[in-house]
């Protein structure tokens, strides 16, 4: 149902190419979907509606969620000696996973900066993205966002940490890349 309303909203806007049917979309009816118009952090309705799907798909999503949550527990805060889990920036509820396009997954991570004006929120988002991209081999579409109402400039930061070109440009800076690497490095 939620996917149907989302797709109707997309298909009614602008002159976009006709969507193609995806065989393994989890819904009550077969719903056409365009891989160009995947839901993202901007469409909160996708993430607020629970899946009513097959048991094996739910268990695969749960397994990916646990893997990602465990990985994120080890990410260090850029300012403090604590991890993001120690500071409650990342919790078990922070990671959401849903299937898309057959063998792919939508992964959304809502993180909660320690203060509403945290100057390092973008860097924390980069660290989260770097840790997942370095360690998760599954085919995923990754959305990292600040939890709603938890930062004074959340919309701007969400755009920044979900823009591939901005992320790539940020990681071209050797000092920033070194800082991200030190935050995601696992202790031996």
N, C-alpha and C positions, 0 to 999 in steps of 0.2 A: 504494500500500500504506500509506504513512505517513498519508495523508489519510483512508483508510478507518478505521484504528485511532483516529485523532483524532475522527472523526465518531461512531464507536461510543461512545467515552467521553462525548461530549457528549450523545448521544441517550439514554443510560442514566441520566443525572442529571436530577433534578427534573422538574417538569411544564412542559416548554417546548413552544412550538408546533412542529408538524411541519415539518421542513426542506423546502425547495423545491429542485428540480433546477436546476443551472446547466449550461448547454450546453457551455461551453468549459473545464471543469476538466481539468487535465492529470493523468491517472491511467490505470491499466490498464482499469478498468471505469468506467461512468457512475456517479458517486457523487453522491447528494443532499447539498446543503450549504445551511446557513442563513446569510444575510448578517448576521444578528444575532450569530452565534457564530464570527466569523472568528478564526483563530489569532493570538495576540499574543506578546509577549515572554515571557509566562508559560509558553508551550508550546514548550520548546526542541527537541522532537522534530521539529517542522515544519521547523526551520532546520538540523537536522543531517543530514537526508536529501536527497541530490542528486536533482534532477529528471531523469526519463527522458522527455524530451518532444520536440516537433517543433522542427526547426532554426530556423524563423523566430521562434518564441516565445523560444527561448534567445537568439537574437541581439538581440531587442528588450529582454529583461531585461539583457543585457550592455551594451547602449547606455545604458540608464537608469542602470545601475550606474556606468559611466564618467562620465556627466554629473554625477551626485551626488557621486562621489569628487572630481572636478575642482572642483566648487563648494566642497566642504568643505576642500579644500587652502588656500583663501583665508581661512578663518575665523581670526581672531586670538584668542590666548589672552587672557582678561580681565586677567591679572596681568602677563604678560610681553610683550615686543615681538614674540615669535615667533608663527607660525601653529600651528594644531593639528597640521598635517602635520610641521612642523619638530620638534615635541616628541614625535612618534610617538603622539599621542593618537588620531589618525585615520591609518589605513594603507589600502592597497588592499584588504586582507582585511576591513576594517571594515564594508563595505557588502554586503548580500545582497539580491537582488531575486527575487521569484517572482510568477507571474501569479495572478490570481483574478478571478472574476466577469466573464469575457469580456475586456473591455478595461481592467481595473484591475490594479494591482500591489501586492503586499505588499513594503514596503521596510523592512529592519531594519538599524539601524546600531549596532554594538557599539563603544563608545569606551573608551579606556584612560587614566584619569587618571594624571598623572605620579607621584603618591604615593597610597598606600592610604587616606589620611585627607584628601584634597583637599577643602578647604572650598568650592571653587567648582565642584564637579562638577555641581550642579543648574543653575548658570548656563551652564556649557559645554553641557549638554543643551538648554537654552533657545536658545542661539545656533545650535546645529546645527539644531534644529527651525525657527527663524526663517529661516535661510538657505535651507533646502529649500522651505519653504512660500512664500517670496517669489519663488523662481526656477523651480520645477518646475511645469509646467503639466499634466503627466500626472495621471490619476486614481490616487492612491496612498493606501494605508493605511500610515501611518508609525509604526514602533516604534523608539524610541531607548533603548538600554540601556547600562549599564556592563558591560564584559566580565566574565564570571564570575570571581569571586575577586579582582578588582582594586581593590575599595574596601570599607572597613569597614562602610558602610551602604548597599550597592548596592541592596538590595531596596526600601528606603524612597525612595531617589532615583529608581529606576526607576518606582515608582508615581507619584511627583510629576511627572516629566517626560513621562509618558504619559497624564496625566489632563487632559482638555480644560479643565475648569473651573479647575483649579489653574494651568494655563498662562495662561489668559485673565486670571485674577486677578493673577498675577505681572506680566503685561505692562500692566496698568492702572496700575502704579506708574510714574510718569514717569521717575524716576531709573534704575530697572531697565531700562525700555524704551530709554532713551538709551544705557545700557551695552551692551545686546544689539545695538542698531543700530550702535554704534561697532565692535563685534567683527565684524559681518557686512558692514560697508561695504567696498566694493571700492575700492582705491587707483586713482587715475587717472593 
